[in-house]
Amino acid sequence: MRPRQVVKAIAFAKKAHHGQFRKTGDPYFTHCIHTARILAMLVPSTGKRAIDTLVAGILHDVVEDTSESLLSIEENFGEDVAKLVAGVSKISYINQLLRRHRRLNVNQGTLGHDEANNLRVMLLGMVNDPRVVLIKLADRLHNMRTIYALQPSKARAVAEETLLIWCSLASRLGLWALKAELEDLCFAVLQPQLFQKMRADLSSMWSSSNRPGYLRRIIAWNEKNSTLGCENSVTIDKDVSTMKDLLEAVVPFDILLDRRKRSKFLNDLGLTSETQTRPKVVQDAGIALASLAVCEEMLERELFISTSYVPGMEVTLSSRLKSLYSIYSKMKRKDVSINKVYDARALRVVVGDKNGTLHGPAIQCCYSLLDIVHRLWTPIDGELDDYIINPKPSGYQSLHTAVQGPDNAPLEVQIRTQKMHEYAEHGLAAHWLYKETGNTLSSIGSTDESETEASSYLSKDIDDQTSMEDDQFQKYRSLKAGHPVLRVERSHLLAAVIIRVEKGGRELLVAVSFGLAASEAVADRRSSFQIKQWEAYARLYKKVSDEWWCEPGHGDWCTCLEKYTFCRDGMYHKQDQFERLLPTFIQVIDLMEEEESEYRAVLSAVFEGKPVDSIASRPNIDTVASTSMEASINNKVRLLRTMLQWEEQLRYEAILGQPKHERKSYSSLESGGLGEVVIVCWPHGEIIRLRSGSTAADAARRVGFDGKLVLVNGQLVLPNTELKDGDVVEVRV
């Protein structure tokens, strides 16, 4: 049921745009509706802010393209909607500003990297509400879906701008699925032949009947869509010649996010009437989507019947197709063929952690699920990336593994906890320390059936070690005794330390502490408590040295020395007394330069009997963030002033283009630019717009500190000092 405000906005926009048509021949009003539908998939279904966003999406072109004013929008729909519509108009103005600047002054046919980045920063800096960018992205997405109606040269220019500017903005807002669709729409316009070939290559790779594990569902779906003369069959046009066909082969982002919509989309492709022709490129897109659905269903069924993961732990499963543009970019960057892009399709498993209260068990569950995935599908050698133990510099944590999927083609699986997922999706998630529940450890000497079965595969690695690629092993050549590692055995993570390095780093003797569970520690590698964690590794190393333990099997009830061998899959696997290689492996903790010196200092302090508390920790993250923020604001000031200079230059050129008898009136009309002054408020970098002629006192009043001292560009000024565009204003509280 549509809210009353939305119904009212539809009627308002329909009346305002009456008689206007798009290049496609459709009434202009349909674009407003499609924009709102896209927004409805991106905002919550209830709440005033969400409804205002939808209303503003419906009305976003009313002020620019009709006789209606912002005042009438505010009177009918409120101040919030009017501000959003004004913000969208402002973004459109900035975008047009750059186009005109490039055309009049630079004579560039394409956007440069620095120029595109400047515009992205300007667009984000000129708006006070991210919903404005959201509305503009929805507007641009629908325009790209119907870009076939434009002249080819114009379409290419719009696609290039979208790829460089709007796709980047979508990623900054975390709208990954929308970004992927935008990228592929642009790719279809800019590289039509390559787009079509890559679609065909992926379709062949994910449905080839000569591969083992061939998907019956893909066969059935493909036959239903390609067999001529049968009921509900589809004629395939192999020669795609229109841009519209290629754009139709880009799967809408909401279909990828919603299983029911995905099923309906596939059914609609299969139930097309006999008289309708479907281009092969569209069929290929359907096959890609169907293969992803089958992979998801297979893993979901395996998770449902498996009892290996932690009982009571909530596990959710989703999937995604990498955009063809991203695949193409990766192929160029890594100089590989399309069948070596292992994350072209991916499944994501998210383990619930009860808002962090079960974070330790959730991490254990991640490794149990990894074991399930590797038993279901064959892992690809060297393609396990453990970002839980070794987070990316951004703080991103997840397990990434590439496997041979059910069609024997690569498939990536990502496994993470809910907290890790929220951080990955939203960026600035908080780091917390959690109490780990009881951890039942299996017997040290036991070897179950799965280990014995796996050893037959792993033992082959010994014969292949001489032919192992150097780059796969290169990062381990500098390992030293005392280096911290983590032992992974299904869901059990234990702290361990290297005791001896043999055969140039291909074999390691490792001391494992069975009393030092590490599920919590791996989630907080970059925390301020890291020195205490380093101390635990250092004391384990000292204990082994003091006891003179030096061979596999040495130890006591809570510490044991184990031998590990570097294998073809790029991991160090445990080797038992019969020289069989087992699934149990260690993950080497990659230390940054600061961490390395910090850990070595802790190690020295422990061996010398000095207090660890005296060791200075790494620089406070707040100090680093403050320095980063200051640089960001300075950059924003520079970009703001650049944009204002462009405005002044373009206004001046516009005046010169007028007849002499009209210049005075034009100049008078345009004095003060847009009738406002734009300043940057220090220290947080907010961009504030004031009326032309505003003073320092007006700025202080605007930020809620009337009567306080004001500094403009670092200098203390009188309250009546008039502000100019680009001034940096600081109000002393």
N, C-alpha and C positions, 0 to 999 in steps of 0.2 A: 504494500500500500504506500503510495507516494505521500510525503508530508505536504501540508497545505502550501508552504512557502515554495516548494518545488513546482507544484501545479501552477501556482501564480506566476512563477518565473517563466515557465514554458509558454503560458499565454502572453506574457509581456514580450518575450523574445520573438514569438511568432508574429505578433502584430508589428513590432519594430522592424523586422527583417522582411516584411511582406513585399513581394515583387522582386526580391533579390535572388540571384541564382549563382551557383558555383560553376566552375569550369566543367565539372562532370555533367552538368545539366540538372542536377538535383536542386531543390529549393535550399537557400542558404541556411535556413532554420534547421535542416537535418544535421548540419555540422555541429551546431550547438548541442543537439541531443546526443550525438555520438561522443562529443567531448565529455558531457556529463556522465555517460555510461562508463567511459574509461575511468573517470574519477571515482565512480561508485565502487569500482573494484579495488581502489587504492586507499580509501578512507573508511573509518568505522561506519557501521550501518545506522548508528544512532548518535545523538549529541548535537548541540547547537553548532559547534565549530564544523562538524562534518556536513551538516545540512547547508550551512552558509557557503561551504566550499563548493557543493554541488550547484547551488543557486548562482554563485559567481561564475562557475564553469558554463552554465547556460547563457549567462549575460556577458561573457567575456569580450565579445566583439560589438556589443550594442553601442558603446560610447564612440568607438572609432569609426564604425561603418553605418551608423544611423543618426537620426536627428535627436535621439535621446541624450540626456546629460547625466553626469554623475549625481547632480542634485536630485533628479527624478528617481534615480536608483536608490539613493539614500532615503528619500521620502517613502518609497514603496517597500524596500527590503532591509533598511537599517544601515548603520555606519560601517559595520564589519564587512558586509558584502560590497559596499561602495569602495572601501579601502582595497579590497582584493581586486576588484575590477580596475581601479586606478593603478594598482601595482602591476597588473598584466599589461596595461597600456604603457607604463613606464619601461618595462622590459622590452616591449616591441620597439619603443623609441630608441633605446640603447642599441638594439640589434640593427635597426635601420641606420643609426649613426655610424656604426663601424662600416657597414656596406658603403655608405656615401663617402666616408673618409678614404676607404680603399680605392673607390672608383675615381674620386676627384683628385686625390693627392698622391696615391701610391701606384696607381695603374696596375694593381695586382689582379690576376684572374683567380687566384686561389688564396686561401688563408694560410699564413705561416704558423709554425708551432707557437712562437712567442705571442703572436697576435691573438691566436685562438685562446691561449691561456689567459691573456689579459682580459679578454671579453668575458670568459667564464668567471673570473674574479669580480669583474664589474657587475655582472648580472646578479651574483650572489650578494655583493656588497650593497647594491642599490635597493634591495628589498628587505623589509623588516619581518616578513612572515614567510616561512618556507612553503606555505600553501599557494603562494603566488607562483612559485616555480613549478609546483605540482600541476597547477591549472595550465600553465604554458606548455608543460611536457605533454599533457593529455591532448591539448590543441595541436601540438606538433605531430604527435603520433597519428592522429586521424588524418592530418594533412599528408603525412607520408604514406598512409594506406591508400590514399586516392591521388597520389602524385602522378599517376599515369595520364591524367588529364592535362598536364602542363606540356609545353614544348620541351623536347629532349634536353636542350642546352640549359633551360631554366630549371628543369628537374634535377640535372646533375649539380647545378650550383646549390640548390636547396639541400640535396642529399649530402654534399660535401660539408656544408655548414652544420647540418644536423649531426653528422658523424663526429666532427671536431668539437662542437660546442655542447649540444643537447645530450648526447650520449654520456659525455663526461659529467654533466650536471645530474643526470639520472643516477649515475654510480655514486656520486657524492651524497645523494639522498637515500642511498641504499635500495633503489628500485632496480634490482638486478634483472628481473624478468622483463620489465618494460625496456630497459637498456638493450637487452639481447634482441628484442623484436625490432627496435629502432635500428640497431646495427645491421641486421639482415635486410631490412627494407632499403637502407642506404647501399648496402653491398649489391643488391639486385639491380639498383639503378646505375651504380658506378662500374660494376664488373658483371654484366649480365651473362656472358658466356661462361665465365669462371664459376659464377653462382650455380648455373644449371649443371655444369660438369661435376662440381662438388656434391650437389644433391644426388646425382646419379651414382657417384662413387660410393657414398655412404649407404644408399639404398641397396646397392649390390653387395656391399660388405656385410650389411645387417640382415640380409635375407637370402644369401646364396645357398642353393639347394645342395651343393657339393661339400658343404661344411658339416662336420659332425655336430650333433646336438641341434639340428635344424628345427626351427620353431614351427610347429604345426599351425598355430594360430596365424602366423605370418603367411603361411601357404594358403590357408583358407581365405584370409582377407584379401590377399593379392589375386587369387584366382577369381574371387567374386568380382573384383574390380577390373579384370583384364580379359576374361573369357568372352569372346564375341558370340552373339546369338543366344545367350542364356538370359534368364529373367534377371532384371536389375543390373545388367552388365553395363560397362562403361567403355566407350571408344577412347583409345589413347592416341593423342596427337603428339608424335615424337618431336616435331619441329616447333619448338616454342619461339615465337617471333615477336610477341607483344610484351610490353612492360607489365601490363595488367596480369598476365599469366604468372609472371615471376613473383609479383607482389602477393598473389593468391597462394603461392607456395611457401610463404612465410607464416608460420603458425602463430596466431595471436597469443600474447603472453598469458592471458587469463585461462586459456585452454590448457597450457602447460601446468598451471597452478592448481587446477580443479579436475579431479578424476572424473566426475560426472560429465563435465563439459568435454573432457577429452574423449570419453566413450561416445558421446553424442556426435562429436566432430567426426570420429572414425566411422560411425554408423551412417552419417549423412554422406560421406564419401562413397560408401558401399551401396547406398540405396538410391543413387542418382538415376534418373530415368534414362531409358535407352537412347533417347534422341539427343541427350546432352553430351557434349564432348569434354573430356577432362584431359588437360595437358599432362604429359608424362612427368613434368617437374612437380606438379601437384600430387600425383600419385606417389612419387618418391618421398615427398614430405610426409604423406600418410604412412608409408612403410616405416620411416624413421620413428614416427610417433608410436606406431604399433609395436615396434621392437622394444622401445623403452617401457611400454605398458607391460609386456610379457616379462621383462627382466624384473620389474617391480613386483609383479604378482608372484614370481618364483621365489624371490627373497622373502617376501611377506609370508608365504606359505611355510618356508623353512624356519623363519623366526617363530611362527605360531606353534609348530610341532616340536621345536627344540626346547629343552629344559635346561640348557647350559647357562643361560644368562640369569642374573639375580632375580629370584621370584619376587613378584610385586613391583618390579621396576617398569615404569611406563616407557614403551618404545614406539616412536612414530617414524614413518617412512615416507619419503618424498623422492621426486626425480626431476631431472632437467636435461634438456638438450643444449649443448653449447652452440652459440650462434655461429653460423658459417663464417662470418667475418672474424670472430675470435679464433676459429680453427685455422683460417687462412693466415692470420697474423702469427700464430704459433708456428705454423709450418715455415713461414719465412724467417722467423726469429731463430728457430732451432735447426733450420735446414733439414727438415724431415718430410717424409711422405704422409699422406692423410691417414694411413693405417698405423702410424706411429704416434698419433695424437690420442693418447689413451683416455683423455677426459672429454672426448667428443659427446659422450652420453654418460650420465652419472646418477647414482642413487645416493641419497643422504639418509643416514640413520641417526636420530636424535634420542638420547637417553634422558628421561626425566630425572631430576635430582631434588624434587620437592623444594624448589627455591633455594637450593644450596645446602639444605639440611642433610642430604644424602650424597654429598659431592664425592666422597671417597668411594663408596660402593658404586656410584655411577661411572667413575673412571674404571673400576674393575670390570664393570659390565661392558664398557667399550672394547676392552681387550678380549672378553668372551665372545662378543659379536664379531670381532675380527677373525677369531678362530672359526666361527660358524661360516663366515663368508668364504674363507680359504678352503673349507671342507666342501662347500657347495660348488665353487668354481676355482679353477687352477690359477694361482697367483702368477703374475708376470714378473720375471726375475728383475730385481733391483728397483721395483716400483712401489715399495712400501715407504711412505714418508710419515714419520711419527712426530707431528707438531704438538703433541701433548707433552712429551718429554722435552722436546726442543722447540719451543714456540718460535714463531716468526718475530722479527723485531717489532712489528705492530702489536704483538700480544696475541695474535691469532693462534688458536689451538684446535687440533683435530687429527684424527687418523685418516690418511689417504692411502688407499691401496688400489692397484690396477690388476684386474683379473681377465681371464678369457671367459667371456660371457656365454650364455646358452647357445649362441650361434658361432662360438669360437672366435668372436671379434672382441676387441678390447672394451672394457667397461670399468669405469672408476666407481669406487664406493667410498664415501666419506662417513666417518663415525665420530660423534662428539656428544658431550653432555649438553643439557639445556642451557646452562650458564655460558658454555663456550659458544653455543649457537647464537645466543643473544648478543654476545660480544661481536661475533662475526657479522651479524646482520645489522647491528645498531652502533657498533664502534665503541663508544665510551661506556662500557659496562664496568661495574665495580668489581674489584678483586676481594675475595673474602677467604678467611681461613675456616675450615670446617673440621669438626670432630669425626673421625672415622669410626664406624661401628666395628664389631668383632670380625676378625679375619682368620678363618680356619685354614691352616696351611697343610698341604699334603705331605706325606712322608718324603724325606729327602731322597731316599734310595729307590723309591717306587718308579716303575716305568709301565705306563698303561698301554693298551692296544694301539691307540692312535699314535703314540710316540714310536712304537715299534714299526708301524706301517709307514710313518713318515720317514723313518731313518733310511729306508730303501731308496727314497727319492733323494734325500739329502746326501747320502753316501756317494752318489755320483759326482758330487761337487769336488771331491778330493781329486778325482782324475782330471777335472776340468780347470783346476786352479792355475795351472801353468799358462792357460790360454785366456785367463781373466783379463778384462780390459783394465789398463792402468788407471784410467780416470775414475773408475768405479771404486778403486781402492785408495786413490791418492790422498783423500782427506784423513785416512787413518795412519799414514806413514809416520806422523810425528807424535803418536801416542807415547806417553811415559808412565812409569810406575807411579801409582798414587792418584791417577786420573779417575774421577767419579763416573760411574755408569749405573744403569738400572737394569735389573734382571726381570724379564717378562716371561711368565709361564701362565698362559691363558689369562685369567683375571687377576693373577697375583703379581704385584709390582713390589720389588724389594731393592733396598739400597745395596750397592756393591762398589768395589774399588779394584782397579787393576793392580796386581802384585808384581807381575813380570810380563814383559813383551818379548816374544820369540819369533824367529823366522821373519824378521823385518816387519812385524806387526800382523802377520797372518794368523798367529796363534797367541792367545792371551791366557794367563793364569789370573783368575778373578776370585776375590774374597767376597762371599755373599753373607749378609747379616739377615738371618731369618727372624730376628726380633725387631727389625727396623723396616716396617711397612712404609711404602713411599707413595701411596695413592694420593695423599693430600699434598705432599711436597711438590709433585710434578705440576700441579695446577697453579703454583705460586713461584715459579722460577725467578721472576723479576721482582719479587716482593722485598720489603725492607728486612724481613726475617731470614734472608738468605745466609747470613753469616752463621747463624745457629745450625742451619742445614749443612753448610760446609763443615762445620765442626764435627757433625756426626760421621761424615765420610772420613775426615782426618783421624778421628779416634779409632775407627775401624782399621784404617791402614796401620796406625801405630800399634794396635793390639796384635795384628798379625806379625809385625816386625819384632815386637817384644817376645812373642811366643816362638819365634823361629819356625813358623809354619811356611813351607816352601814347595809342597807337592799337592796334586789333586787328591782330595779326601782328607787332608789335614784339617783340624779344627776342633770345635767343641759342640755343645748342644745347640748353640745359637749362631755359630759361624762355621762356614765350610768353604774350602777352596775348590774351585771347579775350573775345568779346561774348556776354552771356547775357540772355535775355528772359523775363519772367514769363509763364507760360502758364496756360491754363484748368485744367490738372491740379494747379495749386498749386505748380509747380516752376519753377525758372529753367533753361531749356534753351539749349544752345549755338546760336548763329546764325552760319552760315558767310558767306563773302564774297559769296554770291549771295542772302543774306538768307533762306536756308532754315533751318528749325528742326530740330535733330538730336536723337536720343535722349539724347546726352550731357547730363548736368545737374550742377548743383552743389547741395550741401546746406549751408545756412547753419548754422553752429555756434551753438546757443543758449547764450549765456553767462549764468550766474547772476550776481548782483550782485557777489559776492566774486571770481568769475572775471574779470568785466569790469574791475574795478579792478586786479586782478593783471596782466592782459594789457596794460592801458594803461601800467602802471608798467614792464613789460618793454619795451614799444614805446618809451617815453621814454628808457629806459636805453640801448637799442641806438642810437637816433638821436643821443644825446649822447655816445656812446662810453664809457659807464660799465659796470662789471662787473655782469652780471645776477645773480651769486651773492649780491650784497648785498641783494637784494629778499627781504623776509620772505614766507614762504609762508603758506597758510591754516592755521587752528588744527589742531593734531594731532588726528587722528580718535580716538585713544585718550582724549584729554581730554574730547571731546564724548561719547564712549561712556560714560566714567566718570560724567559729570554726569547722563546719561540713565539709567544704572543706578541711581544714588542716588535719583533721583525715582521710578523704578519701585519700588524697595524701600520707600520711604516710603509710596507708594500701597498697596503690598501690606500693610504694617503697619496702615494705616487700615482697609482692607477686612477684615483678619483680626479687628481689634478690634470692628468693626461686627457681624461674624458671631457673635462670642463674646457680644456684648451681646444679640443676638437669641436665642441659645441660653438665656441666663440668664433673659430675659424670658418665653420660652415655657415654661421649666421652672417658673417662679414661677406663671404662669397655670394650668399643669397642676396644681400643688399646691393652688391656691385652688379648683380644680374638684373636689377630692376631699372626701369626708366628713371632719369634724374628727378623728374617732378614727383615721383612716388617715393623716393628714398627717405625723405624726412619722416613721412607718416609711417613707413615701414619700420624705420629705426626707432621711432617713438613707441610703436606697438611692441617691438621686441626688446626694448630697454630692460635690463635686468634679466635677460634670458627668458626663463619660464616663470618669472615673478617670484623666484625663491632663491635662497642661498643655501648651499650644501656644505656642512661642516662634519668633521670627525671628532667624536667625543672620546677623550682619553680618560682612563687607561684601558677601557674594554673594547674600543674601536667601533662603537655604534655610529652609523651614519645618520645624521639628523638633518631634516629639511626645515628651514624657517623662511618666513616671508622676507623678501628683499628689504634691506634697511634695518634688519634685526641687529640688536646690540648684544654685548657680552652679558648684560643683565637678563635679556630675553632668553639666552641659552641656559643660564643658571636656573631661571624660572621653569624652563621646559623640562629640565632633568630633576626638578623638585627640590632645589637648594637655593631658593630665592634669598638674595642678600649676602651670599657667600663670595669669597674672593675668586676671581676668574683669571686664568692664564691663557693667553692666545699665542700659539706657536712658541711656548716656553717662557713668555714674558708676561708679568703682571700688568693688567690693563685697567682703565677706569670702566665703570659699569656702562657708560654711554658710548663706548668704543664700538663702531660699526663693524660687523663681521663681513668677510669676503669668502667667496667660494674656495674650498680646500683648506680653510683654517683648521688647525688642531686646537680644540678647546678643552681645558681641564678646569673643573670646578673643585676648589679646595674645601673639603668638609671639615 
